[in-house]
Amino acid sequence: MKTLVFVIVIAGALIAIASGIWVATALGNAISRNKERDVPENSASDLTEE
Amino acid sequence: METVISVTVVIAYVILLTFVALRARTAHEFEEFSLAKRSLPLALVFGSLAATYVGPGFSIGFVGKGFNSGYLFLAIGLAYAIQNILVGLIVAPKLRALKNCHTLGEAIGEKYDKKCQVIAGVISVGLCAGFSAVMAKAGGDVLDSLLHFPKELSWLAVVIIVGFTTLYTTFGGLRASVITDAFQFAAFATLLPITLLLTFWFNLKWDTSAFFQQASEATKAGLESTSAIKIIGLVIAFLLGEMLIPPYANRALASKSTKISRNGFILAGIFSIFWFMVMVSLGIMARSIIPADTAEDNVLYSLVHEVMPTSGYALLLVVLISVIMSSLDSLLNAGAVSFTQDIVKPFANLSNKFSLNTGRIATVAIAITAAVSALAVDNIISGLLTCYAVWTPAILPSLILGLWIKNPRPLAGILSMSVGATISVILWIIFIFFLERSADFALPSVIIPGLAFSVLAYFIGHLWQKPKDGQ
């Protein structure tokens, strides 16, 4: 039981960290796409994947 | 020296956040300002939703609850996860399927009529301003504890938090809000669980027996000190209190597709389970590290101060500011878009540029209102509960029944929202000011009758008004 609680808590922490990394990666992609499209004339960027 | 390190960490974080906000760029159209052109991918919908709901209550508050009540609050928090998953499965795809809606008010307007949209708009803007005031107060408190302002200048902390958040939200709109939310989510979703793992490693030396014992004792103490009625009330609050508040609805509407809208809410719901587990476990670990008489709201600060070096402590406090700013920016944007679309637009034919400018002015106005009102907020949790108490009875019956009933009648929507809001405000005043009950005790006593009267009024209106020709 002790080990089970411990494993669940550690797994929860690791899943939360993995979620943070996933969102950070998506954010990095969105930012770099915005940068690529960063041309003059007020080009309206979006966050979509091509 | 400690202040120098703290200030350096704050400045570095602000520079990084500014870079991210600038990359989001200025919104040039109202469609960008309000809905980020309905282009949000799954990861950003999920990250932004989670960043918005993880505010001071779900971070500082849950660590304190873990300290005193162990895993009791993890069980109660499951109601919140269920809420998000149900919204994802049932409501969010239906909302996203409404093609021309920017706000929850517009969704209600499309199902009923413009009068209902305006009423929903007024309630939405009021709620966003109220929530923003609570966030401004919480953000000011954290910044104050980080930079140690002189007492007479403590209001400056609120001004800095609200000012910086307003700046990027005003120019970048929802896209800036979502992008900065994602950045802030990435920061706190990694750093707080890492704090948990480090505490386990260095302070508890992976002693699972000691942790399990603390968890058992705390949970037992929590069950003994919390009455069944209070637990039921809290479950109801977590299940209904924040359901589909304007910033969440905006993210449902701004998703790239109905599938992303649905999955974003479901993932956010599942994430909340792991998040609550981490926060409550941090509180349980703190029991063997900090004094037993530490106030609930100070447990996280005290724990981090005890286990982390100065720079780590400063970084964690900055992360807590992020937690709050990510909720504040979403609320400011949602309130501003609702003001423009639901309150101004029904009475005037607005051009795209005028809508955009109205949204920006409204963002600033709501921010100023929130900063001033923050001085009147005594307690963060009570402030949040006040907002929940009014929102659920006022909006949820009309919204959900309107999405599901064929040919909903406008009178039903008007009666339900008016009666729900009025009854809940009156009951709240009676319980808090006349009977002097605590906010967490009063909440179920307000939400349940408020909801019952709101649904009753809805069906009276529905039966009273005949359907329009052709319906």
Interface residues (C-beta under 8 A of the other chain):
Chain A: M1 K2 T3 V5 F6 I8 V9 I10 G12 A13 L14 I15 A16 I17 S19 G20 I21 W22 V23 A24 T25 A26 L27 A30 I31 N34 K35 D38 N42 A44 S45 D46 L47 T48 E49
Chain B: V20 R23 A24 R25 H28 E29 E32 A36 K37 S39 L40 P41 A43 L44 F46 G47 A50 R175 V178 I179 A182 F183 F185 A186 A187 F188 A189 T190 L192 P193 I194 L196 L197 F200 T208 S209 F211 F212 A215 K256 F271 I273 F274 W275 M277 V278 S281
